[in-house]
Amino acid sequence: MIFLDFERPIADIYDRIVQLEEIGNAEDIDVSPAIAELKEKLEQKKQEIYGTLSRWQKVQLSRHPERPYTLFYIENMCSSFTELHGDRQHGDDKAIVGGFGSLDGRSVMMIGHQKGVDTKSRQYRNFGMANPEGYRKALRLMKLAEKFNKPIICLIDTPGAYPGIEAEQRGQAEAIARNLYEMVNLKVPIICAVIGEGASGGALGIGVGNRILMLENTWYSVISPESCSSILWGNWEHKEQAAEQLQLTAEDMKRFGLVDTIVPEPLGGAHHDALLMADTLKNQLIATLDELAELSDNELRDQRINKFSSMGHYEVMS
Amino acid sequence: MAWFRRKKEGIRTKTEDKKEIPDGLWNHCKRCKNSVTSKEHKANKYVCLSCDYHDRISAQQYFEILYDNEQYEELFADLAPVDVLNFSDKRPYKKRLELAQDKTKKKDALQVGFGKMNGIPLVTAAMDFKFIGGSMGAVVGQKIALAIDHAIAQKAPFLIISKSGGARMMESAFSLMQMAKTAAKLTQLSEAKLPFISLLTDPTTGGVSASFAMLGDMNIAEPNALIGFAGPRVIRETIKRDLPEGFQTSEFLLEHGFLDLIVERENLKEKLTELYSHMI
């Protein structure tokens, strides 16, 4: 298991338990009382550290290299899944995946950002940063789902839409804008869940839903804390402060009424028990699908318009 | 005994009469440094006579260019921003708002005008770049929403003049959601079969380009405007090489199929009138 800086005290106890177990195996000494004591201490430490995570620490957890990504969830939530490729115009973006899956016996269109799990696959997935063809593929698949009256589930996990020359040439802005517009209009239920990073337009490009869920240790913001620090403070050193100012955690977003539901994670983050996490998410998605099943085409559309139209505060001053 | 005595009390120019471009005697082109009198500059719609540079102008100046006899009604001018997050970087957001409000005499970065353009009733939402970089927060989103409602109620065509660095960081996710909000409202305008032209001016980037600015029935731009999703600096830092000449200009976007046409400000009013006449 990979530990983050702030998890050092937990890692230390883990190491000592492993050492003791090795001693216990090699020599004829009863180490179990010592181990039991350490395990108790470990639990305490976990509660202490994970119970009081700062916003920046949650951002770090959302990017944990062992965190489960879209395809892991799909594989573990759906009894079957076939990935469908390509936007029919330019190519197949590897940073967004999608296809029909079977969730609790019903057909759903599963779409999501995909990150890689090692150096090679991270590059292959462009670190979860989609190009315009990714957003266009997502829209193609959503329209396909609409045609056959199947609900859509979008899993959001991106550090942002890719800022590159070709992305601009092929209309990154237009691709995202088009998705926002079309997702409002779709005649089927849409559920979006932030499973990791929800950075800006790149996240929102598959984020216009009837219900928005966020896993406990994820973030959703107009800009990443690092970029915010770079623009407003002139360097990357203020990222922790930026995270505090942006108020970007699931808890914040729920408090602001910008998302509907926080999905609890296993203690320490989704990667501590990825299967349990997939199961929790699956149950939440099924419950949410049930809630939306009663609504008509127009009700679904109006619900999305009303939901997003009511976001934002202002005052009337003469 | 004082050396002189003030005969008239105080400064008497009404604040709303002040223009974004100071009413000095001379205007110096920001690109070629050519000097013309401010009167000539205005007469030429704030475009440089020598190099065709389209000066960045305010919402009010666009309204004066477009509306017949410079007559229009400003709508929803009393909507003001709220610092929900109590955001503070080097300086508090509240302070930034105060400074921007003092500088521009506007409450936020977008103004809505309603009047007639060559006799056609037209609702225009135009951005003020001098207000925190024309950034989109909740007020900008709400004013666009209200402008769309007004267009629907009046059965009037709709125009947005974009000039913005993107979403306003100091309103965090609230500003991000304005992208979805404005897109959602545009579906209602579309359902009412009312035309929407998006005019992109220098600069239009980030969350503004990735929402309403790219969603016009027609997307048009002023010449040589910077238009893109990511800013050039971010792209340069990401790909670690120089950007090609003319990258992310209006002409670049036209070439790649994202604009219907480029319009000189000189012809803007007549061209818009012609385009709307086909859609009403």
Interface residues (C-beta under 8 A of the other chain):
Chain A: A161 Y162 P163 G164 I165 A167 E168 Q169 R170 G171 Q172 A173 E174 I176 A177 R178 L180 Y181 V184 N185 S200 G201 L204 G205 G207 V208 Y220 S221 V222 I223 S227 C228 I231 L232 W233 H238 Q241 A242 Q245 L246 Q247 L248 D252 M253 F256 L258 R301 R304 I305 F308 S309 M311 G312 H313 Y314 E315 V316 M317 S318
Chain B: D78 L79 A80 P81 V82 V84 L85 F87 S88 D89 K90 K107 G137 A138 V139 G141 Q142 A145 A167 R168 M169 E171 S172 A173 F174 S175 L176 M177 Q178 M179 A180 K181 A183 A184 K185 L186 T187 Q188 T205 G206 G207 S209 A210 S211 F212 A213 M214 L215 I227 G228 F229 A230 V234 I235 T238 I239 L243 P244 F247 Q248 F252 H256 G257 F258
